[in-house]
Amino acid sequence: MPSRLHIAALAAVLAAGTAVTVEAQTSRAHLGPRLSYHFDAEEVGLGAQLGLPIGQRLEFYPSFDVFFVDPGSLWALNADLKYRFGGEGMDWLYTGGGLNVTSASVNGNDETDAGLNLMLGVESLRGWVHPFAEGRLIIGDETAFQLSGGLNFTLGKH
């Protein structure tokens, strides 16, 4: 089970990874809210994601979700790379993967699990507000599936 020091180190690595941004297909960073449903926990959550271009079709895509469990708590932190498919008219489709840290606490029992993400999603790139929907397979000690949808707001001049 990762300690708080491990989680802090992961957060530092994520922050360092955001320092270099290169022009990409979407050409600007995006930030926005998300609504998620975790099928394993059967719970709804709120979160946010950030998209930072690092290549022609590649983005660094950190996100987090906090789920409304009662009793207890459930949250997830993700550090993914998102790849947009090329080709004429296919830039709305993306895939990706990365790291996931999920923490659950119920009745004094705490469990933190590190795993891998695999995701597939769709996102409109018209205008400065981009609606999106994605499915995420979380592979760790236990496998889970999550659906998320939300909005990405383009940062910078429009």
C-alpha positions as CSV (number, residue, x, y, z in Angstrom):
1,M,0.0,0.0,0.0
2,P,1.5,3.3,-1.1
3,S,2.3,5.8,1.7
4,R,1.5,9.5,1.7
5,L,5.1,10.0,0.7
6,H,4.7,7.9,-2.4
7,I,1.5,9.8,-3.3
8,A,3.3,13.1,-2.8
9,A,6.2,11.9,-5.0
10,L,3.8,10.9,-7.7
11,A,2.1,14.4,-7.5
12,A,5.6,16.0,-7.8
13,V,6.3,14.0,-10.9
14,L,3.0,15.0,-12.4
15,A,3.6,18.6,-11.7
16,A,7.1,18.4,-13.3
17,G,5.6,16.7,-16.4
18,T,3.3,19.7,-17.0
19,A,6.2,22.2,-17.3
20,V,6.9,21.5,-21.0
21,T,4.1,22.2,-23.4
22,V,4.6,22.0,-27.1
23,E,2.1,23.0,-29.8
24,A,-0.3,20.1,-30.5
25,Q,-3.3,19.4,-32.6
26,T,-5.6,21.2,-30.1
27,S,-2.7,23.7,-29.7
28,R,-3.9,25.0,-26.3
29,A,-4.4,23.7,-22.8
30,H,-7.9,22.7,-21.6
31,L,-9.4,22.6,-18.1
32,G,-12.8,21.5,-17.0
33,P,-15.3,19.7,-14.7
34,R,-16.4,16.1,-15.0
35,L,-19.2,13.9,-13.7
36,S,-18.3,10.2,-13.3
37,Y,-20.0,6.9,-12.5
38,H,-17.8,4.2,-10.9
39,F,-19.5,0.9,-11.8
40,D,-17.6,-1.2,-9.2
41,A,-18.5,1.1,-6.3
42,E,-21.9,2.0,-7.9
43,E,-21.3,5.6,-7.0
44,V,-21.4,9.0,-8.7
45,G,-18.5,11.4,-8.4
46,L,-17.3,14.9,-9.4
47,G,-13.9,15.9,-10.5
48,A,-11.8,17.8,-13.0
49,Q,-9.2,17.2,-15.7
50,L,-6.5,19.2,-17.4
51,G,-5.3,18.6,-21.0
52,L,-1.7,19.9,-21.8
53,P,-0.5,19.4,-25.4
54,I,2.9,17.7,-25.6
55,G,3.0,16.5,-29.2
56,Q,1.1,16.7,-32.5
57,R,-1.8,14.5,-31.2
58,L,-0.6,13.8,-27.7
59,E,-1.7,15.4,-24.4
60,F,-0.7,15.0,-20.8
61,Y,-4.1,14.4,-19.2
62,P,-4.2,14.4,-15.3
63,S,-7.6,14.1,-13.6
64,F,-9.2,13.4,-10.3
65,D,-12.6,12.2,-9.1
66,V,-14.2,12.3,-5.6
67,F,-17.1,9.9,-5.2
68,F,-20.1,10.3,-2.9
69,V,-19.9,7.2,-0.8
70,D,-21.7,6.9,2.5
71,P,-20.2,5.9,4.8
72,G,-16.6,6.5,4.1
73,S,-14.7,8.1,1.2
74,L,-13.5,7.2,-2.3
75,W,-11.3,9.2,-4.6
76,A,-9.0,8.6,-7.6
77,L,-6.1,10.5,-9.1
78,N,-5.1,9.8,-12.7
79,A,-2.0,10.6,-14.7
80,D,-2.7,9.7,-18.3
81,L,-1.5,10.4,-21.8
82,K,-4.3,11.1,-24.3
83,Y,-3.8,10.4,-28.0
84,R,-6.1,11.8,-30.7
85,F,-6.6,9.7,-33.8
86,G,-5.3,11.3,-37.0
87,G,-7.0,11.3,-40.3
88,E,-9.6,13.4,-41.8
89,G,-12.5,14.0,-39.4
90,M,-11.2,11.6,-36.7
91,D,-9.7,14.1,-34.3
92,W,-12.9,13.8,-32.0
93,L,-11.9,10.3,-31.1
94,Y,-9.1,9.6,-28.5
95,T,-7.5,6.8,-26.6
96,G,-5.0,6.7,-23.8
97,G,-3.6,5.2,-20.7
98,G,-1.6,5.9,-17.6
99,L,-1.4,5.6,-13.9
100,N,-4.2,5.5,-11.4
101,V,-4.2,5.9,-7.6
102,T,-7.5,5.0,-5.9
103,S,-8.1,5.5,-2.1
104,A,-11.1,4.1,-0.2
105,S,-11.9,4.4,3.4
106,V,-14.8,2.7,5.2
107,N,-15.2,2.3,9.0
108,G,-11.6,3.0,9.7
109,N,-10.3,0.6,7.1
110,D,-8.2,2.5,4.6
111,E,-7.0,1.1,1.3
112,T,-4.9,2.8,-1.4
113,D,-4.3,1.0,-4.7
114,A,-2.1,1.9,-7.6
115,G,-3.0,0.6,-11.0
116,L,-3.2,1.3,-14.7
117,N,-5.8,3.1,-16.8
118,L,-6.9,2.3,-20.3
119,M,-9.4,4.8,-21.8
120,L,-11.4,5.5,-25.0
121,G,-13.3,8.8,-25.5
122,V,-14.9,11.3,-27.7
123,E,-14.6,15.1,-27.6
124,S,-15.9,17.9,-29.7
125,L,-13.2,20.3,-30.7
126,R,-15.4,23.1,-32.0
127,G,-15.4,26.4,-30.3
128,W,-13.8,27.1,-26.9
129,V,-16.0,24.7,-24.9
130,H,-15.5,21.0,-25.7
131,P,-18.0,18.5,-24.3
132,F,-16.5,15.0,-23.9
133,A,-17.4,11.4,-22.8
134,E,-15.0,8.6,-22.0
135,G,-14.8,5.1,-20.6
136,R,-11.9,4.2,-18.4
137,L,-10.8,0.6,-17.4
138,I,-8.8,0.7,-14.2
139,I,-6.5,-2.3,-13.7
140,G,-5.1,-2.8,-10.3
141,D,-5.6,-5.2,-7.4
142,E,-9.2,-5.1,-8.5
143,T,-10.4,-4.1,-12.0
144,A,-13.1,-1.4,-12.2
145,F,-14.8,0.5,-15.0
146,Q,-15.8,4.2,-15.0
147,L,-17.7,6.4,-17.4
148,S,-17.1,10.2,-17.3
149,G,-18.5,13.1,-19.1
150,G,-18.0,16.8,-18.9
151,L,-16.7,20.0,-20.4
152,N,-13.2,21.1,-21.4
153,F,-12.6,24.9,-21.5
154,T,-9.8,26.2,-23.8
155,L,-7.3,28.3,-21.8
156,G,-5.8,31.4,-23.3
157,K,-7.0,33.6,-26.2
158,H,-9.9,32.4,-28.2
